[in-house]
């Protein structure tokens, strides 16, 4: 597991990173996240950094996020904020934190979507050596999708990985939403997943939660990735997720497909990849996601 610097308090983190005399001058909340509190910290040395915080028991959300950002940064293919550290602090009843380089909102560069597609394709083509401890697909540590744990046990088969580590745990958590007939249908669907999914041409590091809120314009005007749920898998699972909630330009898809053609039959597989995220939403936010889940299952 890739471990970031760990600090015993927020003040220690600031002093270690920016010098003994540096303190936090101002703490400004940032809206937009689902899971954590987010802040811009203005420092007495004139700089500013980004902080996410949660309860102290939830530190593992941040060590997992830092491991994911590190894996993305190591591909050197696409921008992502620099990790400054993680830690816990006894103040305010105890909290955990993640400190990152602050991304200022500046305007997008002229070729934003083409560049983003090319950079994502390059990330998907980067080496995945040493990212999975035992097997070809998975990740060397578990992480989170939203606030739910995402199991990343290594598998040599992508289809086995996706069945065992992605769909099955979500179906199990959502069991109360399904009746006996549904359960039989789900069992048959999982048993025959190899008739729908295909093994990838090459393993890819995936962002894992690639909706538009997790792509922000970085300090250089290009697309940067934040808040990942990384693992090694089939690149088309990332592309599928971009289509689930929308917000990506047609230019992005055209450029991506030129750089890294999708295997035939992607459109049917897209639903299966997105079923994972819809089930996760069903498990996190409730019944309003059930019709879409049933719709996809009904088509299989
Ligand atoms: P959550 O983990 O709760 O989903 P997010 O990662 O989505 O939180 O971040 C919360 C908010 O902070 C979003 O509006 C996001 O755009 C913004 N944000 C995330 N990372 C940075 C950063 N490094 N610099 C500036 N703003 C950021």
py3Dmol code that shows the C-alpha trace and the ligand (Angstrom):
import py3Dmol

protein = """\
ATOM      1  CA  UNK A   1       0.000   0.000   0.000  1.00  0.00           C
ATOM      2  CA  UNK A   2       1.235   3.469  -0.901  1.00  0.00           C
ATOM      3  CA  UNK A   3       1.199   5.485   2.339  1.00  0.00           C
ATOM      4  CA  UNK A   4       1.206   9.303   2.469  1.00  0.00           C
ATOM      5  CA  UNK A   5       2.857  11.315   5.310  1.00  0.00           C
ATOM      6  CA  UNK A   6       0.764  10.927   8.471  1.00  0.00           C
ATOM      7  CA  UNK A   7       0.521  13.790  10.983  1.00  0.00           C
ATOM      8  CA  UNK A   8      -0.610  13.693  14.656  1.00  0.00           C
ATOM      9  CA  UNK A   9      -2.395  17.071  14.411  1.00  0.00           C
ATOM     10  CA  UNK A  10      -3.383  19.669  11.835  1.00  0.00           C
ATOM     11  CA  UNK A  11      -1.041  22.275  13.369  1.00  0.00           C
ATOM     12  CA  UNK A  12       1.887  19.819  13.186  1.00  0.00           C
ATOM     13  CA  UNK A  13       1.056  19.107   9.554  1.00  0.00           C
ATOM     14  CA  UNK A  14       1.054  22.807   8.656  1.00  0.00           C
ATOM     15  CA  UNK A  15       4.297  23.478  10.546  1.00  0.00           C
ATOM     16  CA  UNK A  16       6.073  20.446   9.114  1.00  0.00           C
ATOM     17  CA  UNK A  17       4.987  21.217   5.580  1.00  0.00           C
ATOM     18  CA  UNK A  18       5.288  25.017   5.549  1.00  0.00           C
ATOM     19  CA  UNK A  19       7.659  25.956   8.391  1.00  0.00           C
ATOM     20  CA  UNK A  20       7.534  26.302  12.194  1.00  0.00           C
ATOM     21  CA  UNK A  21       5.937  29.744  12.155  1.00  0.00           C
ATOM     22  CA  UNK A  22       3.163  28.988   9.671  1.00  0.00           C
ATOM     23  CA  UNK A  23      -0.401  28.762  10.956  1.00  0.00           C
ATOM     24  CA  UNK A  24      -3.900  28.670   9.518  1.00  0.00           C
ATOM     25  CA  UNK A  25      -5.174  32.216   9.088  1.00  0.00           C
ATOM     26  CA  UNK A  26      -8.618  31.428   7.681  1.00  0.00           C
ATOM     27  CA  UNK A  27     -10.761  28.314   7.160  1.00  0.00           C
ATOM     28  CA  UNK A  28     -13.330  28.664   4.368  1.00  0.00           C
ATOM     29  CA  UNK A  29     -15.847  25.858   3.720  1.00  0.00           C
ATOM     30  CA  UNK A  30     -16.188  24.566   0.132  1.00  0.00           C
ATOM     31  CA  UNK A  31     -19.454  22.992  -0.984  1.00  0.00           C
ATOM     32  CA  UNK A  32     -19.908  20.220  -3.496  1.00  0.00           C
ATOM     33  CA  UNK A  33     -18.821  16.986  -1.787  1.00  0.00           C
ATOM     34  CA  UNK A  34     -21.125  14.140  -0.777  1.00  0.00           C
ATOM     35  CA  UNK A  35     -19.168  12.436   1.936  1.00  0.00           C
ATOM     36  CA  UNK A  36     -16.700  14.751   3.634  1.00  0.00           C
ATOM     37  CA  UNK A  37     -16.400  18.362   4.726  1.00  0.00           C
ATOM     38  CA  UNK A  38     -14.110  20.375   2.456  1.00  0.00           C
ATOM     39  CA  UNK A  39     -12.206  23.577   3.190  1.00  0.00           C
ATOM     40  CA  UNK A  40      -9.801  26.055   1.738  1.00  0.00           C
ATOM     41  CA  UNK A  41      -7.150  26.805   4.371  1.00  0.00           C
ATOM     42  CA  UNK A  42      -5.440  30.166   3.955  1.00  0.00           C
ATOM     43  CA  UNK A  43      -2.043  30.128   5.645  1.00  0.00           C
ATOM     44  CA  UNK A  44      -0.134  32.924   7.352  1.00  0.00           C
ATOM     45  CA  UNK A  45       2.692  32.515   4.800  1.00  0.00           C
ATOM     46  CA  UNK A  46       0.284  33.653   2.054  1.00  0.00           C
ATOM     47  CA  UNK A  47      -0.384  30.215   0.524  1.00  0.00           C
ATOM     48  CA  UNK A  48      -3.532  28.145   0.598  1.00  0.00           C
ATOM     49  CA  UNK A  49      -4.222  24.408   0.661  1.00  0.00           C
ATOM     50  CA  UNK A  50      -7.256  22.131   0.359  1.00  0.00           C
ATOM     51  CA  UNK A  51      -8.482  20.062   3.305  1.00  0.00           C
ATOM     52  CA  UNK A  52     -11.125  17.365   3.536  1.00  0.00           C
ATOM     53  CA  UNK A  53     -12.178  16.228   6.979  1.00  0.00           C
ATOM     54  CA  UNK A  54     -14.316  13.520   8.507  1.00  0.00           C
ATOM     55  CA  UNK A  55     -14.636  11.825  11.899  1.00  0.00           C
ATOM     56  CA  UNK A  56     -11.416  10.392  13.299  1.00  0.00           C
ATOM     57  CA  UNK A  57     -12.765   6.855  12.787  1.00  0.00           C
ATOM     58  CA  UNK A  58     -12.934   7.548   9.049  1.00  0.00           C
ATOM     59  CA  UNK A  59      -9.231   8.202   8.495  1.00  0.00           C
ATOM     60  CA  UNK A  60      -9.126   5.167   6.190  1.00  0.00           C
ATOM     61  CA  UNK A  61     -11.266   7.099   3.662  1.00  0.00           C
ATOM     62  CA  UNK A  62      -8.340   9.490   3.312  1.00  0.00           C
ATOM     63  CA  UNK A  63      -5.481   6.978   3.301  1.00  0.00           C
ATOM     64  CA  UNK A  64      -7.387   5.131   0.558  1.00  0.00           C
ATOM     65  CA  UNK A  65      -7.989   8.342  -1.398  1.00  0.00           C
ATOM     66  CA  UNK A  66      -4.313   9.277  -1.099  1.00  0.00           C
ATOM     67  CA  UNK A  67      -3.271   5.814  -2.342  1.00  0.00           C
ATOM     68  CA  UNK A  68      -5.542   6.285  -5.346  1.00  0.00           C
ATOM     69  CA  UNK A  69      -4.281   9.781  -6.147  1.00  0.00           C
ATOM     70  CA  UNK A  70      -0.702   8.498  -5.857  1.00  0.00           C
ATOM     71  CA  UNK A  71      -1.389   5.666  -8.295  1.00  0.00           C
ATOM     72  CA  UNK A  72      -2.874   8.152 -10.777  1.00  0.00           C
ATOM     73  CA  UNK A  73       0.015  10.605 -10.338  1.00  0.00           C
ATOM     74  CA  UNK A  74       2.555   7.828 -10.933  1.00  0.00           C
ATOM     75  CA  UNK A  75       1.229   7.226 -14.435  1.00  0.00           C
ATOM     76  CA  UNK A  76       2.348  10.807 -15.253  1.00  0.00           C
ATOM     77  CA  UNK A  77      -0.479  10.790 -17.785  1.00  0.00           C
ATOM     78  CA  UNK A  78      -2.969  13.229 -16.263  1.00  0.00           C
ATOM     79  CA  UNK A  79      -3.129  15.944 -13.620  1.00  0.00           C
ATOM     80  CA  UNK A  80      -4.208  15.288 -10.061  1.00  0.00           C
ATOM     81  CA  UNK A  81      -3.632  17.384  -6.913  1.00  0.00           C
ATOM     82  CA  UNK A  82      -0.380  16.808  -5.025  1.00  0.00           C
ATOM     83  CA  UNK A  83      -0.873  14.982  -1.727  1.00  0.00           C
ATOM     84  CA  UNK A  84       0.474  16.844   1.287  1.00  0.00           C
ATOM     85  CA  UNK A  85      -0.547  14.346   3.939  1.00  0.00           C
ATOM     86  CA  UNK A  86      -3.230  12.765   6.078  1.00  0.00           C
ATOM     87  CA  UNK A  87      -3.734  12.748   9.821  1.00  0.00           C
ATOM     88  CA  UNK A  88      -5.982  12.945  12.838  1.00  0.00           C
ATOM     89  CA  UNK A  89      -6.482  15.840  15.235  1.00  0.00           C
ATOM     90  CA  UNK A  90      -7.894  15.805  18.777  1.00  0.00           C
ATOM     91  CA  UNK A  91      -9.692  19.161  18.300  1.00  0.00           C
ATOM     92  CA  UNK A  92     -13.481  19.510  17.745  1.00  0.00           C
ATOM     93  CA  UNK A  93     -14.070  16.131  19.368  1.00  0.00           C
ATOM     94  CA  UNK A  94     -11.514  14.480  17.059  1.00  0.00           C
ATOM     95  CA  UNK A  95     -11.345  14.498  13.279  1.00  0.00           C
ATOM     96  CA  UNK A  96      -9.334  13.026  10.427  1.00  0.00           C
ATOM     97  CA  UNK A  97      -8.044  15.070   7.505  1.00  0.00           C
ATOM     98  CA  UNK A  98      -6.526  14.901   4.047  1.00  0.00           C
ATOM     99  CA  UNK A  99      -4.429  17.834   2.817  1.00  0.00           C
ATOM    100  CA  UNK A 100      -3.977  18.447  -0.902  1.00  0.00           C
ATOM    101  CA  UNK A 101      -2.621  21.082  -3.207  1.00  0.00           C
ATOM    102  CA  UNK A 102      -5.375  23.667  -3.721  1.00  0.00           C
ATOM    103  CA  UNK A 103      -6.854  23.754  -7.209  1.00  0.00           C
ATOM    104  CA  UNK A 104      -7.931  27.288  -8.116  1.00  0.00           C
ATOM    105  CA  UNK A 105     -10.801  27.497 -10.551  1.00  0.00           C
ATOM    106  CA  UNK A 106      -9.349  28.933 -13.729  1.00  0.00           C
ATOM    107  CA  UNK A 107     -10.815  28.710 -17.212  1.00  0.00           C
ATOM    108  CA  UNK A 108     -10.436  25.602 -19.351  1.00  0.00           C
ATOM    109  CA  UNK A 109      -7.709  25.505 -21.991  1.00  0.00           C
ATOM    110  CA  UNK A 110      -8.768  25.632 -25.677  1.00  0.00           C
ATOM    111  CA  UNK A 111      -8.380  21.867 -26.314  1.00  0.00           C
ATOM    112  CA  UNK A 112      -9.694  20.829 -22.934  1.00  0.00           C
ATOM    113  CA  UNK A 113     -11.813  17.871 -24.079  1.00  0.00           C
ATOM    114  CA  UNK A 114      -9.341  16.514 -26.677  1.00  0.00           C
ATOM    115  CA  UNK A 115      -6.485  16.796 -24.209  1.00  0.00           C
ATOM    116  CA  UNK A 116      -8.507  15.181 -21.437  1.00  0.00           C
ATOM    117  CA  UNK A 117      -9.453  12.230 -23.671  1.00  0.00           C
ATOM    118  CA  UNK A 118      -5.826  11.734 -24.740  1.00  0.00           C
ATOM    119  CA  UNK A 119      -4.588  11.951 -21.159  1.00  0.00           C
ATOM    120  CA  UNK A 120      -7.214   9.504 -19.890  1.00  0.00           C
ATOM    121  CA  UNK A 121      -6.357   7.069 -22.690  1.00  0.00           C
ATOM    122  CA  UNK A 122      -2.678   7.395 -21.698  1.00  0.00           C
ATOM    123  CA  UNK A 123      -3.549   6.702 -18.057  1.00  0.00           C
ATOM    124  CA  UNK A 124      -5.494   3.638 -19.171  1.00  0.00           C
ATOM    125  CA  UNK A 125      -2.498   2.431 -21.159  1.00  0.00           C
ATOM    126  CA  UNK A 126       0.070   3.048 -18.407  1.00  0.00           C
ATOM    127  CA  UNK A 127       1.769   0.078 -16.775  1.00  0.00           C
ATOM    128  CA  UNK A 128      -0.177  -1.548 -13.951  1.00  0.00           C
ATOM    129  CA  UNK A 129       2.850  -3.486 -12.667  1.00  0.00           C
ATOM    130  CA  UNK A 130       2.907  -3.659  -8.874  1.00  0.00           C
ATOM    131  CA  UNK A 131      -0.573  -2.168  -8.463  1.00  0.00           C
ATOM    132  CA  UNK A 132      -2.235  -5.526  -7.755  1.00  0.00           C
ATOM    133  CA  UNK A 133      -0.655  -7.791  -5.141  1.00  0.00           C
ATOM    134  CA  UNK A 134      -1.862 -11.136  -6.451  1.00  0.00           C
ATOM    135  CA  UNK A 135      -3.508 -11.254  -9.883  1.00  0.00           C
ATOM    136  CA  UNK A 136      -4.018  -8.948 -12.828  1.00  0.00           C
ATOM    137  CA  UNK A 137      -7.177  -7.046 -11.782  1.00  0.00           C
ATOM    138  CA  UNK A 138      -7.910  -5.390  -8.433  1.00  0.00           C
ATOM    139  CA  UNK A 139      -5.690  -3.155  -6.328  1.00  0.00           C
ATOM    140  CA  UNK A 140      -3.163  -3.701  -3.567  1.00  0.00           C
ATOM    141  CA  UNK A 141      -5.556  -2.299  -0.964  1.00  0.00           C
ATOM    142  CA  UNK A 142      -9.312  -1.929  -0.589  1.00  0.00           C
ATOM    143  CA  UNK A 143     -10.817   1.548  -0.926  1.00  0.00           C
ATOM    144  CA  UNK A 144     -14.217   3.246  -1.006  1.00  0.00           C
ATOM    145  CA  UNK A 145     -16.857   4.024  -3.576  1.00  0.00           C
ATOM    146  CA  UNK A 146     -18.717   6.917  -2.018  1.00  0.00           C
ATOM    147  CA  UNK A 147     -18.746   5.917   1.625  1.00  0.00           C
ATOM    148  CA  UNK A 148     -19.041   2.177   0.936  1.00  0.00           C
ATOM    149  CA  UNK A 149     -16.078  -0.136   1.078  1.00  0.00           C
ATOM    150  CA  UNK A 150     -14.826  -1.387  -2.289  1.00  0.00           C
ATOM    151  CA  UNK A 151     -13.096  -4.771  -2.174  1.00  0.00           C
ATOM    152  CA  UNK A 152     -10.073  -5.005  -4.490  1.00  0.00           C
ATOM    153  CA  UNK A 153      -8.883  -8.606  -4.099  1.00  0.00           C
ATOM    154  CA  UNK A 154      -6.680  -9.562  -7.052  1.00  0.00           C
ATOM    155  CA  UNK A 155      -8.066 -11.807  -9.827  1.00  0.00           C
ATOM    156  CA  UNK A 156      -6.539 -13.025 -13.094  1.00  0.00           C
ATOM    157  CA  UNK A 157      -9.900 -12.730 -14.846  1.00  0.00           C
ATOM    158  CA  UNK A 158     -11.592  -9.327 -15.187  1.00  0.00           C
ATOM    159  CA  UNK A 159     -14.997 -10.995 -15.396  1.00  0.00           C
ATOM    160  CA  UNK A 160     -14.414 -12.956 -12.180  1.00  0.00           C
ATOM    161  CA  UNK A 161     -13.168  -9.783 -10.493  1.00  0.00           C
ATOM    162  CA  UNK A 162     -16.169  -7.755 -11.587  1.00  0.00           C
ATOM    163  CA  UNK A 163     -18.607 -10.447 -10.510  1.00  0.00           C
ATOM    164  CA  UNK A 164     -17.002 -11.188  -7.122  1.00  0.00           C
ATOM    165  CA  UNK A 165     -15.663  -7.820  -6.011  1.00  0.00           C
ATOM    166  CA  UNK A 166     -18.123  -5.444  -7.638  1.00  0.00           C
ATOM    167  CA  UNK A 167     -21.597  -6.836  -8.376  1.00  0.00           C
ATOM    168  CA  UNK A 168     -21.995  -9.573  -5.737  1.00  0.00           C
ATOM    169  CA  UNK A 169     -21.272  -7.418  -2.654  1.00  0.00           C
ATOM    170  CA  UNK A 170     -23.666  -4.719  -3.896  1.00  0.00           C
ATOM    171  CA  UNK A 171     -26.432  -7.247  -4.652  1.00  0.00           C
ATOM    172  CA  UNK A 172     -25.922  -8.774  -1.196  1.00  0.00           C
ATOM    173  CA  UNK A 173     -26.253  -5.380   0.519  1.00  0.00           C
ATOM    174  CA  UNK A 174     -29.356  -4.614  -1.548  1.00  0.00           C
ATOM    175  CA  UNK A 175     -30.994  -8.014  -0.872  1.00  0.00           C
ATOM    176  CA  UNK A 176     -34.019  -6.455   0.870  1.00  0.00           C
ATOM    177  CA  UNK A 177     -35.080  -4.752  -2.353  1.00  0.00           C
ATOM    178  CA  UNK A 178     -35.489  -8.033  -4.263  1.00  0.00           C
ATOM    179  CA  UNK A 179     -38.099 -10.801  -4.101  1.00  0.00           C
ATOM    180  CA  UNK A 180     -37.539 -14.518  -4.758  1.00  0.00           C
ATOM    181  CA  UNK A 181     -38.006 -14.219  -8.519  1.00  0.00           C
ATOM    182  CA  UNK A 182     -35.599 -11.276  -8.693  1.00  0.00           C
ATOM    183  CA  UNK A 183     -33.015 -13.233  -6.734  1.00  0.00           C
ATOM    184  CA  UNK A 184     -33.220 -16.154  -9.164  1.00  0.00           C
ATOM    185  CA  UNK A 185     -32.813 -13.779 -12.085  1.00  0.00           C
ATOM    186  CA  UNK A 186     -29.815 -12.092 -10.401  1.00  0.00           C
ATOM    187  CA  UNK A 187     -28.231 -15.517  -9.748  1.00  0.00           C
ATOM    188  CA  UNK A 188     -28.621 -16.508 -13.420  1.00  0.00           C
ATOM    189  CA  UNK A 189     -27.308 -13.131 -14.554  1.00  0.00           C
ATOM    190  CA  UNK A 190     -24.175 -13.418 -12.387  1.00  0.00           C
ATOM    191  CA  UNK A 191     -23.587 -17.043 -13.471  1.00  0.00           C
ATOM    192  CA  UNK A 192     -23.677 -15.981 -17.123  1.00  0.00           C
ATOM    193  CA  UNK A 193     -21.722 -12.745 -16.834  1.00  0.00           C
ATOM    194  CA  UNK A 194     -19.060 -14.171 -19.150  1.00  0.00           C
ATOM    195  CA  UNK A 195     -21.640 -14.109 -21.965  1.00  0.00           C
ATOM    196  CA  UNK A 196     -21.877 -10.315 -21.639  1.00  0.00           C
ATOM    197  CA  UNK A 197     -18.530  -8.989 -20.399  1.00  0.00           C
ATOM    198  CA  UNK A 198     -15.224  -9.581 -22.205  1.00  0.00           C
ATOM    199  CA  UNK A 199     -11.661  -9.787 -20.965  1.00  0.00           C
ATOM    200  CA  UNK A 200      -9.764  -6.531 -21.717  1.00  0.00           C
ATOM    201  CA  UNK A 201      -7.010  -6.295 -24.327  1.00  0.00           C
ATOM    202  CA  UNK A 202      -4.818  -4.832 -21.570  1.00  0.00           C
ATOM    203  CA  UNK A 203      -5.306  -4.061 -17.869  1.00  0.00           C
ATOM    204  CA  UNK A 204      -5.834  -0.378 -17.029  1.00  0.00           C
ATOM    205  CA  UNK A 205      -5.617   1.761 -13.961  1.00  0.00           C
ATOM    206  CA  UNK A 206      -9.150   3.128 -13.600  1.00  0.00           C
ATOM    207  CA  UNK A 207     -10.259   6.265 -11.793  1.00  0.00           C
ATOM    208  CA  UNK A 208     -13.196   4.143 -10.677  1.00  0.00           C
ATOM    209  CA  UNK A 209     -15.735   6.923  -9.964  1.00  0.00           C
ATOM    210  CA  UNK A 210     -15.476   9.036 -13.092  1.00  0.00           C
ATOM    211  CA  UNK A 211     -18.501  11.307 -12.997  1.00  0.00           C
ATOM    212  CA  UNK A 212     -18.190  14.962 -13.978  1.00  0.00           C
ATOM    213  CA  UNK A 213     -17.901  16.204 -10.359  1.00  0.00           C
ATOM    214  CA  UNK A 214     -14.643  14.281 -10.031  1.00  0.00           C
ATOM    215  CA  UNK A 215     -12.992  16.043 -12.982  1.00  0.00           C
ATOM    216  CA  UNK A 216     -11.983  19.604 -12.230  1.00  0.00           C
ATOM    217  CA  UNK A 217     -10.017  22.165 -14.159  1.00  0.00           C
ATOM    218  CA  UNK A 218      -6.507  22.051 -12.771  1.00  0.00           C
ATOM    219  CA  UNK A 219      -4.051  24.841 -12.204  1.00  0.00           C
ATOM    220  CA  UNK A 220      -2.843  24.479 -15.819  1.00  0.00           C
ATOM    221  CA  UNK A 221      -6.332  24.744 -17.407  1.00  0.00           C
ATOM    222  CA  UNK A 222      -6.522  21.023 -18.219  1.00  0.00           C
ATOM    223  CA  UNK A 223      -8.722  18.297 -16.706  1.00  0.00           C
ATOM    224  CA  UNK A 224      -7.481  16.954 -13.377  1.00  0.00           C
ATOM    225  CA  UNK A 225      -8.846  13.897 -11.591  1.00  0.00           C
ATOM    226  CA  UNK A 226      -9.969  14.059  -7.954  1.00  0.00           C
ATOM    227  CA  UNK A 227     -11.714  11.767  -5.479  1.00  0.00           C
ATOM    228  CA  UNK A 228     -10.825   8.436  -7.131  1.00  0.00           C
ATOM    229  CA  UNK A 229     -11.870   4.885  -6.257  1.00  0.00           C
ATOM    230  CA  UNK A 230      -8.996   3.334  -8.257  1.00  0.00           C
ATOM    231  CA  UNK A 231      -8.430  -0.252  -9.248  1.00  0.00           C
ATOM    232  CA  UNK A 232      -7.001  -2.115 -12.206  1.00  0.00           C
ATOM    233  CA  UNK A 233      -9.710  -3.222 -14.614  1.00  0.00           C
ATOM    234  CA  UNK A 234     -11.190  -2.786 -18.070  1.00  0.00           C
ATOM    235  CA  UNK A 235     -10.817   0.811 -19.303  1.00  0.00           C
ATOM    236  CA  UNK A 236     -14.348   0.775 -20.695  1.00  0.00           C
ATOM    237  CA  UNK A 237     -15.731   0.718 -17.134  1.00  0.00           C
ATOM    238  CA  UNK A 238     -14.412   4.296 -16.677  1.00  0.00           C
ATOM    239  CA  UNK A 239     -15.908   5.381 -20.008  1.00  0.00           C
ATOM    240  CA  UNK A 240     -19.240   3.804 -19.040  1.00  0.00           C
ATOM    241  CA  UNK A 241     -19.335   5.796 -15.810  1.00  0.00           C
ATOM    242  CA  UNK A 242     -18.788   9.075 -17.697  1.00  0.00           C
ATOM    243  CA  UNK A 243     -22.011   8.273 -19.558  1.00  0.00           C
ATOM    244  CA  UNK A 244     -24.085   7.475 -16.448  1.00  0.00           C
ATOM    245  CA  UNK A 245     -24.701  11.042 -15.259  1.00  0.00           C
ATOM    246  CA  UNK A 246     -23.417  12.903 -18.337  1.00  0.00           C
ATOM    247  CA  UNK A 247     -21.540  16.195 -18.623  1.00  0.00           C
ATOM    248  CA  UNK A 248     -18.757  15.025 -20.974  1.00  0.00           C
ATOM    249  CA  UNK A 249     -18.461  16.547 -24.457  1.00  0.00           C
ATOM    250  CA  UNK A 250     -18.938  14.445 -27.645  1.00  0.00           C
ATOM    251  CA  UNK A 251     -15.399  15.590 -28.553  1.00  0.00           C
ATOM    252  CA  UNK A 252     -14.147  13.724 -25.497  1.00  0.00           C
ATOM    253  CA  UNK A 253     -15.671  10.431 -26.727  1.00  0.00           C
ATOM    254  CA  UNK A 254     -14.524  10.872 -30.332  1.00  0.00           C
ATOM    255  CA  UNK A 255     -10.958  11.570 -29.268  1.00  0.00           C
ATOM    256  CA  UNK A 256     -10.865   8.785 -26.693  1.00  0.00           C
ATOM    257  CA  UNK A 257     -12.165   6.203 -29.194  1.00  0.00           C
ATOM    258  CA  UNK A 258      -9.532   7.257 -31.737  1.00  0.00           C
ATOM    259  CA  UNK A 259      -6.764   6.935 -29.169  1.00  0.00           C
ATOM    260  CA  UNK A 260      -8.053   3.703 -27.598  1.00  0.00           C
ATOM    261  CA  UNK A 261     -10.776   1.977 -29.647  1.00  0.00           C
ATOM    262  CA  UNK A 262     -13.500   0.295 -27.591  1.00  0.00           C
ATOM    263  CA  UNK A 263     -14.001  -3.444 -28.144  1.00  0.00           C
ATOM    264  CA  UNK A 264     -17.161  -4.334 -30.116  1.00  0.00           C
ATOM    265  CA  UNK A 265     -20.328  -4.646 -28.019  1.00  0.00           C
ATOM    266  CA  UNK A 266     -19.367  -1.894 -25.551  1.00  0.00           C
ATOM    267  CA  UNK A 267     -22.918  -0.469 -25.437  1.00  0.00           C
ATOM    268  CA  UNK A 268     -24.358  -3.594 -23.824  1.00  0.00           C
ATOM    269  CA  UNK A 269     -21.458  -3.905 -21.372  1.00  0.00           C
ATOM    270  CA  UNK A 270     -21.788  -0.231 -20.398  1.00  0.00           C
ATOM    271  CA  UNK A 271     -25.066  -1.008 -18.607  1.00  0.00           C
ATOM    272  CA  UNK A 272     -23.437  -3.748 -16.562  1.00  0.00           C
ATOM    273  CA  UNK A 273     -20.602  -1.477 -15.422  1.00  0.00           C
ATOM    274  CA  UNK A 274     -23.092   1.223 -14.512  1.00  0.00           C
ATOM    275  CA  UNK A 275     -25.260  -1.300 -12.706  1.00  0.00           C
ATOM    276  CA  UNK A 276     -22.479  -1.404 -10.115  1.00  0.00           C
ATOM    277  CA  UNK A 277     -22.746   2.357  -9.499  1.00  0.00           C
ATOM    278  CA  UNK A 278     -26.544   2.286  -9.523  1.00  0.00           C
ATOM    279  CA  UNK A 279     -26.560  -0.531  -6.964  1.00  0.00           C
ATOM    280  CA  UNK A 280     -24.089   1.470  -4.902  1.00  0.00           C
ATOM    281  CA  UNK A 281     -26.423   4.463  -5.056  1.00  0.00           C
ATOM    282  CA  UNK A 282     -29.346   2.193  -4.129  1.00  0.00           C
ATOM    283  CA  UNK A 283     -27.367   1.030  -1.095  1.00  0.00           C
ATOM    284  CA  UNK A 284     -26.260   4.544  -0.107  1.00  0.00           C
ATOM    285  CA  UNK A 285     -29.241   6.730  -0.962  1.00  0.00           C
ATOM    286  CA  UNK A 286     -32.222   4.369  -1.155  1.00  0.00           C
ATOM    287  CA  UNK A 287     -35.086   3.085  -3.229  1.00  0.00           C
ATOM    288  CA  UNK A 288     -35.208   5.837  -5.872  1.00  0.00           C
ATOM    289  CA  UNK A 289     -32.401   4.027  -7.706  1.00  0.00           C
ATOM    290  CA  UNK A 290     -34.322   0.714  -7.817  1.00  0.00           C
ATOM    291  CA  UNK A 291     -36.241   1.316 -11.104  1.00  0.00           C
ATOM    292  CA  UNK A 292     -33.006   1.863 -13.044  1.00  0.00           C
ATOM    293  CA  UNK A 293     -31.446  -1.234 -11.487  1.00  0.00           C
ATOM    294  CA  UNK A 294     -34.521  -3.323 -12.375  1.00  0.00           C
ATOM    295  CA  UNK A 295     -34.580  -1.849 -15.865  1.00  0.00           C
ATOM    296  CA  UNK A 296     -31.013  -2.994 -16.563  1.00  0.00           C
ATOM    297  CA  UNK A 297     -31.634  -6.419 -15.013  1.00  0.00           C
ATOM    298  CA  UNK A 298     -34.802  -6.795 -17.072  1.00  0.00           C
ATOM    299  CA  UNK A 299     -32.819  -6.323 -20.275  1.00  0.00           C
ATOM    300  CA  UNK A 300     -30.310  -9.098 -19.526  1.00  0.00           C
TER     301      UNK A 300
END
"""
ligand_1 = """\
27
LIG
P -16.256 14.287 -1.261
O -15.121 13.378 -0.876
O -17.069 14.698 -0.090
O -17.080 13.762 -2.413
P -14.963 16.061 -3.165
O -13.695 15.335 -3.437
O -16.021 15.939 -4.198
O -15.559 15.651 -1.742
O -14.606 17.592 -2.939
C -15.504 18.520 -2.326
C -15.434 19.848 -3.065
O -14.092 20.346 -3.054
C -15.839 19.767 -4.539
O -16.546 20.957 -4.866
C -14.515 19.726 -5.283
O -14.610 20.290 -6.562
C -13.615 20.575 -4.382
N -12.208 20.119 -4.427
C -11.774 18.837 -4.362
N -10.427 18.767 -4.365
C -9.990 20.052 -4.437
C -8.685 20.663 -4.461
N -7.582 19.923 -4.416
N -8.622 22.003 -4.546
C -9.757 22.762 -4.581
N -11.012 22.262 -4.544
C -11.133 20.915 -4.479
"""
view = py3Dmol.view(width=600, height=400)
view.addModel(protein, "pdb")
view.setStyle({"model": 0}, {"cartoon": {"style": "trace"}})
view.addModel(ligand_1, "xyz")
view.setStyle({"model": 1}, {"stick": {}})
view.zoomTo()
view.show()
